[in-house]
Amino acid sequence: MSLEFIEAPSPNFDARQAPPNMIVMHYTGMKTGEAALEQLRTPEKKVSSHYMVEEDGRIFRLVPEERRAWHAGRSFWKGETGLNHVSIGIEIVNPGHEFGYRAFPQAQIDAVIALTTDIRTRWDVPNDRIIGHSDIAPDRKVDPGELFPWKALAEAGHGLWVEPPAAPGAPLGEGDEGAGVFALQAGLTRLGYDCAPSGKYDAHTKLIVATFQRHWLQNRFDGIADGETRARLVHLLRAS
């Protein structure tokens, strides 16, 4: 699809220190797209993104890609923190879990895919750096959520997705300890999450596993690392 942008400049940006190499997907989490657009352009809110994609596929351009928008907040991925300086933020209109989370319309997803394709013609963004807000801020965010079609995005060439057979072995969960937990934490850390290996399956590990599942499993995000969860992690590491 050909891209047409609706210019809606936001004053909420500053200078980058390096070229962007990451794309972060968000949902707006507000009742309407109009309300979200207003907030993203209000100086007092001190929040913005580079783009906002409406449910009907309209794309609003708010901040130039060469500038740092304020969308990621406190964040971590692959050892880096404060990811606004290396990322391009795409806000996707959806009321979110607070106001009636719903499936993303096809026109909207088509626009997100086309926009992502366009962005990657200008910047070197690896597939393992096309991620969700929840991935980089799991203690604060759940967007774009379990209904976001990461698989469709990956099939269009953007991001990672695997569907391997389940791995053998008993599930790992909160309270477990040992080499299996250590290996799980090490794998999650290698993928990008802030999950330093300790060998103890604590509440933070459960949160990270649930966040991983919300992105790469989606039919269940209970924070229990069963064979299917662990198999997906192993194959994602191979793919990345």
C-alpha positions as CSV (number, residue, x, y, z in Angstrom):
1,M,0.0,0.0,0.0
2,S,1.1,3.5,-0.7
3,L,1.7,5.7,2.4
4,E,0.0,9.0,3.0
5,F,0.7,10.9,6.2
6,I,-1.4,13.3,8.1
7,E,0.9,15.9,9.5
8,A,0.1,16.5,13.2
9,P,3.4,18.0,14.7
10,S,4.0,17.5,18.4
11,P,6.3,19.8,20.4
12,N,7.3,16.9,22.6
13,F,10.7,15.9,21.3
14,D,14.4,16.6,21.7
15,A,17.7,15.7,20.0
16,R,19.0,12.2,19.4
17,Q,22.5,11.1,20.2
18,A,22.6,8.3,17.7
19,P,20.6,6.9,14.7
20,P,17.5,4.8,15.7
21,N,17.9,1.1,15.5
22,M,14.7,-0.1,17.2
23,I,10.9,0.2,16.6
24,V,8.6,0.1,19.6
25,M,4.9,-0.7,19.2
26,H,2.4,0.7,21.6
27,Y,-1.4,1.0,21.9
28,T,-2.8,4.3,22.9
29,G,-4.9,3.0,25.8
30,M,-7.4,5.9,25.6
31,K,-11.1,5.9,24.8
32,T,-10.6,7.5,21.3
33,G,-7.9,8.2,18.8
34,E,-8.7,11.9,19.0
35,A,-8.0,12.0,22.7
36,A,-4.8,10.1,22.2
37,L,-3.7,12.5,19.5
38,E,-4.4,15.5,21.7
39,Q,-2.4,14.1,24.6
40,L,0.6,13.2,22.3
41,R,0.6,16.9,21.2
42,T,0.1,18.6,24.5
43,P,3.3,20.2,25.9
44,E,2.3,19.7,29.5
45,K,1.9,15.9,29.0
46,K,5.5,15.5,28.0
47,V,4.7,12.4,25.9
48,S,4.8,11.8,22.2
49,S,5.5,9.2,19.5
50,H,6.8,9.4,16.0
51,Y,3.6,8.1,14.5
52,M,0.0,7.2,15.5
53,V,-2.0,4.8,13.4
54,E,-5.8,5.0,13.6
55,E,-8.2,2.0,13.4
56,D,-9.1,2.9,9.8
57,G,-5.5,2.9,8.7
58,R,-4.8,6.7,8.7
59,I,-1.2,7.5,9.8
60,F,-0.4,10.6,11.7
61,R,3.1,11.9,11.7
62,L,4.0,13.7,14.9
63,V,7.8,13.8,15.4
64,P,10.5,13.5,12.7
65,E,12.4,10.2,12.9
66,E,15.6,12.1,13.3
67,R,14.4,13.5,16.6
68,R,13.8,11.7,19.9
69,A,10.1,11.3,20.8
70,W,9.1,10.6,24.4
71,H,7.3,7.3,24.2
72,A,9.4,4.5,25.9
73,G,10.0,6.0,29.3
74,R,12.0,3.9,31.8
75,S,13.0,1.0,29.7
76,F,15.5,-1.8,29.1
77,W,16.4,-4.1,26.1
78,K,19.6,-6.0,25.5
79,G,21.5,-4.2,28.2
80,E,20.4,-0.7,27.1
81,T,18.3,1.6,29.1
82,G,16.3,4.8,28.4
83,L,15.4,3.6,24.9
84,N,13.8,6.8,23.6
85,H,17.2,7.7,22.2
86,V,17.5,4.7,19.9
87,S,13.9,3.9,19.0
88,I,11.0,5.0,16.8
89,G,7.7,4.8,18.5
90,I,4.4,3.8,16.8
91,E,1.2,4.4,18.8
92,I,-1.6,2.2,17.5
93,V,-5.1,3.4,18.4
94,N,-6.8,0.9,20.7
95,P,-8.7,1.6,24.0
96,G,-6.5,-0.9,25.7
97,H,-7.1,-3.1,28.7
98,E,-8.6,-0.2,30.8
99,F,-11.2,0.9,28.3
100,G,-12.2,-2.2,26.4
101,Y,-9.3,-3.9,24.7
102,R,-10.3,-5.3,21.3
103,A,-8.8,-6.8,18.2
104,F,-6.8,-4.5,15.9
105,P,-8.7,-4.0,12.5
106,Q,-7.0,-5.3,9.4
107,A,-6.8,-1.8,7.8
108,Q,-4.9,-0.7,10.9
109,I,-2.5,-3.7,10.8
110,D,-1.9,-3.2,7.1
111,A,-1.0,0.4,7.8
112,V,1.4,-0.6,10.6
113,I,3.1,-3.2,8.3
114,A,3.4,-0.6,5.5
115,L,4.8,2.0,7.9
116,T,7.3,-0.4,9.4
117,T,8.4,-1.4,5.9
118,D,8.9,2.3,5.1
119,I,10.8,3.1,8.3
120,R,13.2,0.2,7.6
121,T,14.2,1.6,4.2
122,R,15.9,4.5,6.1
123,W,17.2,2.8,9.3
124,D,19.0,-0.4,10.2
125,V,16.4,-2.1,12.5
126,P,17.1,-5.8,13.2
127,N,14.1,-8.1,13.6
128,D,14.9,-8.7,17.3
129,R,14.6,-5.0,17.9
130,I,11.0,-4.7,16.7
131,I,9.2,-5.1,20.0
132,G,6.4,-4.0,22.2
133,H,6.2,-1.4,25.0
134,S,5.6,-4.3,27.4
135,D,8.8,-6.0,26.4
136,I,11.0,-3.0,27.4
137,A,8.9,-2.0,30.4
138,P,7.3,-5.1,31.8
139,D,6.8,-3.8,35.3
140,R,4.7,-0.8,33.9
141,K,3.1,-1.7,30.6
142,V,1.2,-4.5,28.9
143,D,0.8,-2.9,25.4
144,P,0.3,-3.6,22.6
145,G,-1.0,-6.7,24.3
146,E,-1.9,-10.3,23.6
147,L,-4.3,-9.4,20.6
148,F,-1.6,-7.6,18.7
149,P,-0.8,-9.8,15.6
150,W,2.9,-10.2,16.0
151,K,2.8,-13.3,13.8
152,A,1.3,-11.4,10.9
153,L,3.9,-8.7,11.3
154,A,6.7,-11.3,11.2
155,E,5.2,-13.0,8.2
156,A,5.4,-9.6,6.4
157,G,9.1,-9.6,7.3
158,H,9.2,-7.6,10.5
159,G,10.1,-9.0,13.9
160,L,10.5,-12.6,15.1
161,W,7.9,-15.4,15.3
162,V,8.4,-19.2,15.8
163,E,6.0,-22.1,16.4
164,P,8.2,-25.1,17.3
165,P,6.9,-28.3,19.0
166,A,6.8,-28.2,22.8
167,A,10.0,-29.1,24.6
168,P,9.9,-32.0,27.2
169,G,10.2,-31.4,30.9
170,A,8.1,-30.3,33.8
171,P,6.9,-26.7,33.9
172,L,8.9,-24.1,35.9
173,G,7.2,-21.7,38.1
174,E,7.5,-19.3,41.0
175,G,9.4,-20.9,43.9
176,D,11.4,-23.3,41.7
177,E,15.2,-23.2,41.9
178,G,18.1,-24.8,40.0
179,A,19.9,-25.0,36.7
180,G,16.7,-25.1,34.6
181,V,15.6,-21.7,36.1
182,F,19.1,-20.3,35.6
183,A,19.1,-21.4,31.9
184,L,15.6,-19.9,31.4
185,Q,16.6,-16.6,32.9
186,A,19.8,-16.5,30.8
187,G,17.8,-17.2,27.7
188,L,15.4,-14.4,28.4
189,T,18.3,-12.0,29.1
190,R,20.0,-13.0,25.9
191,L,16.8,-12.3,24.0
192,G,16.6,-8.8,25.5
193,Y,14.7,-8.8,28.8
194,D,16.0,-7.6,32.1
195,C,16.1,-11.0,33.8
196,A,19.6,-11.5,35.3
197,P,20.1,-15.2,36.0
198,S,19.9,-16.2,39.7
199,G,18.6,-19.7,39.6
200,K,15.6,-18.7,41.6
201,Y,12.2,-18.4,40.0
202,D,11.0,-15.2,41.8
203,A,8.1,-12.8,41.2
204,H,10.2,-10.8,38.7
205,T,11.0,-13.9,36.7
206,K,7.3,-14.8,36.6
207,L,6.5,-11.3,35.3
208,I,9.2,-11.5,32.6
209,V,7.9,-14.9,31.5
210,A,4.3,-13.6,31.3
211,T,5.5,-10.7,29.3
212,F,7.4,-13.0,26.9
213,Q,4.2,-15.1,26.5
214,R,2.0,-12.1,25.9
215,H,4.2,-11.3,22.8
216,W,5.3,-14.8,21.6
217,L,2.7,-17.2,22.9
218,Q,-0.4,-15.0,23.4
219,N,-3.0,-17.7,24.1
220,R,-1.7,-17.9,27.7
221,F,0.4,-15.5,29.8
222,D,0.4,-17.0,33.2
223,G,4.1,-16.7,33.9
224,I,4.6,-20.5,34.0
225,A,7.5,-21.6,31.8
226,D,6.1,-24.8,30.4
227,G,7.6,-26.8,27.5
228,E,5.9,-24.7,24.8
229,T,7.2,-21.4,26.4
230,R,10.7,-22.7,26.7
231,A,10.7,-24.2,23.2
232,R,9.7,-20.8,21.7
233,L,12.4,-19.1,23.6
234,V,15.1,-21.5,22.4
235,H,13.9,-21.2,18.8
236,L,13.6,-17.4,19.0
237,L,17.2,-17.2,20.2
238,R,18.3,-19.3,17.2
239,A,16.3,-17.0,14.9
240,S,17.8,-13.9,16.3
